[in-house]
């Protein structure tokens, strides 16, 4: 897109030569409207405060332990030394790795036997179609 500005011109005569020159006084703001930017934080919408945590200390510790256990299981899912993990349960994968002499961590087997929740027993890829 091409913008043309009409600048004021002045004629200069030097030794019977006529040269028309534009003056540099014309500004782009002469042709376009000036739009000021809003100040930072001037119209910041107030967000409602999140409710205070209602969990007790024991509940927080249990959640932290659960997150740590699930992280360990996800790490097991991503470790290819124990074979592929899609389409089978974590316990089945652990048993298959043990059968083939791949020495999977005993901690994983204990976690899988103590928890029956699908979040524990199924692999990281359970939500994705095969």
C-alpha positions as CSV (number, residue, x, y, z in Angstrom):
1,X,0.0,0.0,0.0
2,X,1.5,3.4,-1.0
3,X,0.8,6.5,1.0
4,X,1.6,9.9,-0.6
5,X,2.0,12.9,1.5
6,X,1.5,16.4,0.1
7,X,4.2,18.5,1.5
8,X,4.5,22.3,1.1
9,X,6.9,23.2,-1.8
10,X,9.1,26.2,-2.3
11,X,10.8,27.4,-5.4
12,X,14.5,28.3,-5.4
13,X,16.2,30.3,-8.2
14,X,19.9,29.8,-8.6
15,X,21.7,31.3,-11.7
16,X,18.6,31.4,-13.8
17,X,17.6,27.8,-12.9
18,X,14.4,27.1,-11.2
19,X,14.3,24.2,-8.8
20,X,11.3,23.1,-6.9
21,X,12.1,21.5,-3.5
22,X,9.9,20.2,-0.8
23,X,10.4,21.5,2.7
24,X,10.8,19.0,5.5
25,X,8.3,20.7,7.8
26,X,5.4,18.4,6.7
27,X,4.9,15.6,9.3
28,X,3.1,12.3,8.9
29,X,0.8,13.5,11.7
30,X,-0.4,16.2,9.4
31,X,-2.1,13.5,7.3
32,X,-3.0,10.9,9.9
33,X,-4.8,11.2,13.2
34,X,-2.7,10.7,16.3
35,X,-3.9,7.8,18.4
36,X,-2.5,7.6,21.9
37,X,-1.8,4.2,23.5
38,X,-3.5,3.4,26.8
39,X,-1.3,3.6,29.9
40,X,-0.1,0.4,31.4
41,X,-2.5,-0.9,34.0
42,X,-4.9,2.0,33.6
43,X,-7.9,-0.2,32.7
44,X,-6.8,-3.5,34.3
45,X,-9.9,-5.6,35.1
46,X,-10.0,-6.8,38.6
47,X,-10.0,-10.5,38.9
48,X,-12.0,-12.1,41.7
49,X,-9.7,-13.5,44.3
50,X,-9.4,-17.3,44.4
51,X,-11.0,-18.8,47.4
52,X,-8.6,-19.6,50.2
53,X,-7.4,-23.2,50.3
54,X,-9.7,-25.3,52.5
55,X,-7.5,-28.3,52.5
56,X,-6.1,-29.4,55.8
57,X,-2.4,-30.1,56.2
58,X,-2.9,-33.9,56.0
59,X,-4.9,-33.5,52.8
60,X,-2.1,-31.4,51.3
61,X,0.5,-34.0,52.3
62,X,-1.6,-36.8,50.8
63,X,-2.0,-34.9,47.6
64,X,1.7,-34.2,47.4
65,X,2.4,-37.9,48.0
66,X,-0.1,-38.9,45.3
67,X,1.4,-36.4,42.8
68,X,4.8,-37.9,43.5
69,X,3.6,-41.4,43.0
70,X,1.8,-40.5,39.7
71,X,5.0,-38.7,38.6
72,X,7.0,-41.9,39.2
73,X,4.4,-43.9,37.2
74,X,4.5,-41.5,34.3
75,X,8.3,-41.7,34.4
76,X,8.0,-45.5,34.2
77,X,5.6,-45.1,31.2
78,X,8.2,-42.9,29.3
79,X,11.1,-45.3,30.0
80,X,11.5,-47.4,26.9
81,X,13.9,-49.8,28.5
82,X,10.8,-51.7,29.7
83,X,9.1,-52.0,26.3
84,X,6.1,-50.3,24.8
85,X,3.3,-49.2,27.1
86,X,0.4,-48.5,24.8
87,X,-2.6,-50.8,24.9
88,X,-1.7,-52.6,28.2
89,X,-1.9,-51.8,31.9
90,X,1.1,-50.7,33.8
91,X,1.1,-53.9,35.9
92,X,1.0,-56.0,32.7
93,X,3.9,-54.0,31.3
94,X,5.9,-54.4,34.6
95,X,5.3,-58.2,34.6
96,X,6.3,-58.5,30.9
97,X,9.5,-56.5,31.6
98,X,10.2,-58.8,34.6
99,X,9.6,-61.9,32.4
100,X,12.1,-60.6,29.8
101,X,14.7,-59.9,32.5
102,X,14.6,-56.1,32.1
103,X,14.6,-55.5,35.9
104,X,11.7,-53.0,36.3
105,X,11.7,-51.1,39.6
106,X,10.0,-53.0,42.4
107,X,8.6,-49.7,43.7
108,X,6.4,-49.5,40.6
109,X,4.9,-53.0,41.2
110,X,4.1,-52.1,44.9
111,X,2.4,-48.8,43.8
112,X,0.3,-50.7,41.2
113,X,-0.8,-53.4,43.7
114,X,-1.8,-51.0,46.4
115,X,-3.8,-48.6,44.2
116,X,-6.7,-49.8,42.0
117,X,-7.6,-46.4,40.6
118,X,-7.5,-46.3,36.8
119,X,-5.2,-43.3,37.0
120,X,-2.7,-45.6,38.6
121,X,-3.3,-48.8,36.7
122,X,-3.5,-47.4,33.2
123,X,-0.6,-45.9,31.2
124,X,0.0,-42.3,30.4
125,X,-1.4,-42.8,26.9
126,X,-4.8,-44.2,28.1
127,X,-6.7,-41.1,26.8
128,X,-5.4,-41.4,23.2
129,X,-6.8,-43.7,20.6
130,X,-4.5,-46.4,19.3
